[in-house]
Amino acid sequence: MVFDTFGSVVDWRGSIIRDLSQWGLANGITADWAKLADQWRSLYQPQMEKVRSGEREWTILDVLHRESLDALLPEFGLQSLTENQRQHVNKVWHRLDAWPDSIGGLLRLKSKYIIAPLSNGNISLLTNMAKYAGLPWDLNLSTEVFKCYKPQPQSYLGVCAALQLRPDEVMMCAAHNDDLLAARRVGLKTAFWPRPTEHGPDQTTNLQATESWDIVAKDIRDLARQMGV
């Protein structure tokens, strides 16, 4: 069982707002951290698409995040941040908290199944995140291993090859319908649960399953129940 991580397992938006609000308060730095989080995330797919399309060579997500951050800082009056401060802010993506059901649900699944992230986050990011949030992965599977970004097919097929499993022996688990659709197209099983506040209180996407996925759950604890653990 492989899991999308940003938004599905960890609360990236709430975590960034909390972390940077506390950091800003401690350092006398003020900004609209919620707006920064949203605009930063809005550059996530466009930045990766440059890599997917071949417009630029393979580049890890930490670098893409940093480029996006540097571009946004002047808009938020933060252009005077030092290099050390910019590095700290950029690594907020390494310090994300799990949703309340995630760790308990993952531990139950781990008792019977191999569990791992399949995330566009780079290896160091996912390793630090797992340590910070207490995510109990059996191994760390980043798309960095395959030098591609989801939803490119080799992201999903690379996992199957690495684990020496057929695609139908691997389940992609996510709160994002588009991720599951790409995985199903290359033969993986699929599991969905909603994260209706991933993008804040006004979220309009991924509020429910849009396809007949193999499993539709309420959250990861419910996914574990439906998987028999």
Contacts in CASP RR format, 6 or more apart in sequence:
PFRMAT RR
TARGET T0000
AUTHOR 0000-0000-0000
METHOD contacts of the structure
MODEL  1
MVFDTFGSVVDWRGSIIRDLSQWGLANGITADWAKLADQWRSLYQPQMEK
VRSGEREWTILDVLHRESLDALLPEFGLQSLTENQRQHVNKVWHRLDAWP
DSIGGLLRLKSKYIIAPLSNGNISLLTNMAKYAGLPWDLNLSTEVFKCYK
PQPQSYLGVCAALQLRPDEVMMCAAHNDDLLAARRVGLKTAFWPRPTEHG
PDQTTNLQATESWDIVAKDIRDLARQMGV
1 109 0 8 1.000
1 113 0 8 1.000
1 114 0 8 1.000
1 115 0 8 1.000
1 116 0 8 1.000
1 170 0 8 1.000
1 171 0 8 1.000
1 173 0 8 1.000
1 191 0 8 1.000
1 227 0 8 1.000
2 115 0 8 1.000
2 116 0 8 1.000
2 117 0 8 1.000
2 118 0 8 1.000
2 141 0 8 1.000
2 159 0 8 1.000
2 170 0 8 1.000
2 171 0 8 1.000
2 172 0 8 1.000
2 173 0 8 1.000
3 9 0 8 1.000
3 106 0 8 1.000
3 115 0 8 1.000
3 116 0 8 1.000
3 117 0 8 1.000
3 118 0 8 1.000
3 119 0 8 1.000
3 173 0 8 1.000
3 174 0 8 1.000
4 117 0 8 1.000
4 118 0 8 1.000
4 119 0 8 1.000
4 150 0 8 1.000
4 172 0 8 1.000
4 173 0 8 1.000
4 174 0 8 1.000
4 175 0 8 1.000
4 176 0 8 1.000
4 179 0 8 1.000
5 117 0 8 1.000
5 119 0 8 1.000
5 121 0 8 1.000
5 126 0 8 1.000
5 129 0 8 1.000
6 12 0 8 1.000
6 96 0 8 1.000
6 119 0 8 1.000
6 120 0 8 1.000
6 121 0 8 1.000
7 13 0 8 1.000
7 99 0 8 1.000
7 175 0 8 1.000
7 176 0 8 1.000
7 195 0 8 1.000
7 198 0 8 1.000
8 173 0 8 1.000
8 174 0 8 1.000
8 175 0 8 1.000
8 176 0 8 1.000
8 193 0 8 1.000
8 195 0 8 1.000
9 98 0 8 1.000
9 99 0 8 1.000
9 102 0 8 1.000
9 106 0 8 1.000
9 117 0 8 1.000
9 135 0 8 1.000
9 220 0 8 1.000
10 96 0 8 1.000
10 97 0 8 1.000
10 98 0 8 1.000
10 99 0 8 1.000
10 102 0 8 1.000
10 129 0 8 1.000
10 133 0 8 1.000
10 135 0 8 1.000
11 96 0 8 1.000
11 97 0 8 1.000
11 98 0 8 1.000
11 99 0 8 1.000
11 195 0 8 1.000
11 198 0 8 1.000
12 37 0 8 1.000
12 41 0 8 1.000
12 93 0 8 1.000
12 96 0 8 1.000
12 198 0 8 1.000
13 34 0 8 1.000
13 37 0 8 1.000
13 38 0 8 1.000
13 41 0 8 1.000
13 198 0 8 1.000
13 199 0 8 1.000
13 200 0 8 1.000
14 37 0 8 1.000
14 97 0 8 1.000
15 92 0 8 1.000
15 95 0 8 1.000
15 96 0 8 1.000
15 97 0 8 1.000
16 33 0 8 1.000
16 36 0 8 1.000
16 37 0 8 1.000
16 40 0 8 1.000
16 92 0 8 1.000
16 93 0 8 1.000
16 96 0 8 1.000
17 33 0 8 1.000
17 34 0 8 1.000
17 37 0 8 1.000
18 97 0 8 1.000
19 92 0 8 1.000
19 95 0 8 1.000
20 31 0 8 1.000
20 33 0 8 1.000
20 36 0 8 1.000
20 37 0 8 1.000
20 89 0 8 1.000
20 92 0 8 1.000
21 33 0 8 1.000
23 29 0 8 1.000
23 88 0 8 1.000
23 89 0 8 1.000
24 30 0 8 1.000
24 31 0 8 1.000
27 85 0 8 1.000
29 78 0 8 1.000
29 81 0 8 1.000
31 76 0 8 1.000
31 77 0 8 1.000
31 78 0 8 1.000
32 76 0 8 1.000
35 76 0 8 1.000
36 72 0 8 1.000
36 76 0 8 1.000
38 199 0 8 1.000
39 72 0 8 1.000
39 75 0 8 1.000
40 65 0 8 1.000
40 68 0 8 1.000
40 69 0 8 1.000
40 72 0 8 1.000
41 199 0 8 1.000
43 68 0 8 1.000
43 71 0 8 1.000
43 72 0 8 1.000
44 64 0 8 1.000
44 65 0 8 1.000
44 68 0 8 1.000
47 64 0 8 1.000
47 65 0 8 1.000
47 67 0 8 1.000
47 68 0 8 1.000
48 61 0 8 1.000
48 64 0 8 1.000
48 120 0 8 1.000
48 149 0 8 1.000
49 55 0 8 1.000
50 56 0 8 1.000
51 57 0 8 1.000
51 58 0 8 1.000
51 59 0 8 1.000
51 64 0 8 1.000
51 149 0 8 1.000
52 148 0 8 1.000
52 149 0 8 1.000
52 152 0 8 1.000
58 147 0 8 1.000
58 148 0 8 1.000
60 121 0 8 1.000
60 122 0 8 1.000
60 144 0 8 1.000
61 93 0 8 1.000
61 120 0 8 1.000
61 121 0 8 1.000
61 122 0 8 1.000
61 125 0 8 1.000
61 144 0 8 1.000
62 90 0 8 1.000
62 91 0 8 1.000
62 93 0 8 1.000
62 121 0 8 1.000
62 122 0 8 1.000
62 124 0 8 1.000
62 125 0 8 1.000
65 90 0 8 1.000
65 93 0 8 1.000
66 86 0 8 1.000
66 90 0 8 1.000
69 86 0 8 1.000
69 89 0 8 1.000
69 90 0 8 1.000
70 86 0 8 1.000
73 79 0 8 1.000
73 81 0 8 1.000
73 86 0 8 1.000
81 89 0 8 1.000
91 128 0 8 1.000
93 121 0 8 1.000
93 125 0 8 1.000
93 129 0 8 1.000
94 124 0 8 1.000
94 125 0 8 1.000
94 128 0 8 1.000
94 129 0 8 1.000
94 132 0 8 1.000
95 128 0 8 1.000
95 129 0 8 1.000
95 132 0 8 1.000
96 129 0 8 1.000
96 132 0 8 1.000
96 133 0 8 1.000
97 133 0 8 1.000
98 133 0 8 1.000
98 134 0 8 1.000
98 135 0 8 1.000
99 195 0 8 1.000
99 219 0 8 1.000
99 220 0 8 1.000
101 219 0 8 1.000
101 220 0 8 1.000
101 221 0 8 1.000
102 133 0 8 1.000
102 135 0 8 1.000
102 220 0 8 1.000
103 133 0 8 1.000
103 134 0 8 1.000
103 135 0 8 1.000
103 136 0 8 1.000
104 220 0 8 1.000
104 221 0 8 1.000
104 224 0 8 1.000
105 220 0 8 1.000
105 221 0 8 1.000
105 223 0 8 1.000
105 224 0 8 1.000
106 115 0 8 1.000
106 135 0 8 1.000
106 136 0 8 1.000
106 137 0 8 1.000
106 220 0 8 1.000
107 136 0 8 1.000
108 221 0 8 1.000
108 224 0 8 1.000
108 229 0 8 1.000
109 115 0 8 1.000
109 220 0 8 1.000
109 223 0 8 1.000
109 224 0 8 1.000
109 227 0 8 1.000
109 229 0 8 1.000
110 136 0 8 1.000
110 138 0 8 1.000
111 229 0 8 1.000
112 227 0 8 1.000
112 228 0 8 1.000
112 229 0 8 1.000
113 227 0 8 1.000
113 229 0 8 1.000
114 138 0 8 1.000
114 139 0 8 1.000
114 163 0 8 1.000
115 136 0 8 1.000
115 137 0 8 1.000
115 138 0 8 1.000
116 137 0 8 1.000
116 138 0 8 1.000
116 139 0 8 1.000
116 140 0 8 1.000
116 141 0 8 1.000
116 159 0 8 1.000
117 126 0 8 1.000
117 130 0 8 1.000
117 135 0 8 1.000
117 137 0 8 1.000
117 140 0 8 1.000
117 141 0 8 1.000
117 142 0 8 1.000
118 141 0 8 1.000
118 143 0 8 1.000
118 150 0 8 1.000
118 155 0 8 1.000
118 156 0 8 1.000
118 159 0 8 1.000
118 172 0 8 1.000
119 126 0 8 1.000
119 141 0 8 1.000
119 142 0 8 1.000
119 143 0 8 1.000
120 142 0 8 1.000
120 143 0 8 1.000
120 149 0 8 1.000
120 150 0 8 1.000
121 142 0 8 1.000
121 143 0 8 1.000
121 144 0 8 1.000
122 142 0 8 1.000
122 144 0 8 1.000
123 140 0 8 1.000
123 142 0 8 1.000
123 144 0 8 1.000
123 145 0 8 1.000
125 142 0 8 1.000
126 140 0 8 1.000
126 142 0 8 1.000
127 140 0 8 1.000
129 135 0 8 1.000
130 137 0 8 1.000
130 140 0 8 1.000
141 159 0 8 1.000
141 162 0 8 1.000
143 149 0 8 1.000
143 150 0 8 1.000
143 152 0 8 1.000
143 155 0 8 1.000
145 158 0 8 1.000
145 162 0 8 1.000
146 154 0 8 1.000
146 155 0 8 1.000
146 158 0 8 1.000
148 154 0 8 1.000
148 155 0 8 1.000
149 155 0 8 1.000
150 156 0 8 1.000
150 179 0 8 1.000
150 182 0 8 1.000
151 178 0 8 1.000
151 179 0 8 1.000
151 181 0 8 1.000
151 182 0 8 1.000
151 183 0 8 1.000
152 182 0 8 1.000
153 182 0 8 1.000
153 185 0 8 1.000
153 186 0 8 1.000
155 182 0 8 1.000
156 167 0 8 1.000
156 170 0 8 1.000
156 172 0 8 1.000
156 182 0 8 1.000
156 183 0 8 1.000
156 186 0 8 1.000
156 187 0 8 1.000
156 188 0 8 1.000
157 167 0 8 1.000
157 186 0 8 1.000
159 170 0 8 1.000
160 166 0 8 1.000
160 167 0 8 1.000
160 169 0 8 1.000
160 170 0 8 1.000
160 188 0 8 1.000
163 170 0 8 1.000
167 186 0 8 1.000
167 187 0 8 1.000
167 188 0 8 1.000
168 187 0 8 1.000
168 188 0 8 1.000
168 189 0 8 1.000
170 188 0 8 1.000
170 189 0 8 1.000
171 188 0 8 1.000
171 189 0 8 1.000
171 190 0 8 1.000
171 191 0 8 1.000
171 214 0 8 1.000
171 215 0 8 1.000
172 179 0 8 1.000
172 180 0 8 1.000
172 183 0 8 1.000
172 184 0 8 1.000
172 188 0 8 1.000
172 189 0 8 1.000
172 190 0 8 1.000
172 191 0 8 1.000
173 190 0 8 1.000
173 191 0 8 1.000
173 192 0 8 1.000
173 220 0 8 1.000
173 223 0 8 1.000
174 180 0 8 1.000
174 183 0 8 1.000
174 191 0 8 1.000
174 192 0 8 1.000
175 192 0 8 1.000
175 193 0 8 1.000
175 194 0 8 1.000
175 195 0 8 1.000
175 198 0 8 1.000
175 206 0 8 1.000
176 206 0 8 1.000
177 192 0 8 1.000
177 206 0 8 1.000
177 209 0 8 1.000
177 210 0 8 1.000
177 211 0 8 1.000
180 190 0 8 1.000
180 191 0 8 1.000
180 192 0 8 1.000
180 211 0 8 1.000
180 213 0 8 1.000
181 211 0 8 1.000
183 190 0 8 1.000
184 190 0 8 1.000
184 211 0 8 1.000
184 213 0 8 1.000
189 214 0 8 1.000
190 211 0 8 1.000
190 213 0 8 1.000
190 214 0 8 1.000
190 215 0 8 1.000
191 213 0 8 1.000
191 214 0 8 1.000
191 215 0 8 1.000
191 216 0 8 1.000
191 217 0 8 1.000
191 223 0 8 1.000
192 209 0 8 1.000
192 213 0 8 1.000
192 215 0 8 1.000
192 216 0 8 1.000
192 217 0 8 1.000
193 216 0 8 1.000
193 217 0 8 1.000
193 218 0 8 1.000
193 219 0 8 1.000
193 220 0 8 1.000
193 222 0 8 1.000
193 223 0 8 1.000
194 206 0 8 1.000
194 207 0 8 1.000
194 208 0 8 1.000
194 209 0 8 1.000
194 218 0 8 1.000
195 206 0 8 1.000
196 203 0 8 1.000
196 206 0 8 1.000
196 207 0 8 1.000
197 203 0 8 1.000
198 206 0 8 1.000
199 205 0 8 1.000
209 216 0 8 1.000
215 223 0 8 1.000
215 226 0 8 1.000
215 227 0 8 1.000
217 223 0 8 1.000
217 225 0 8 1.000
217 226 0 8 1.000
END
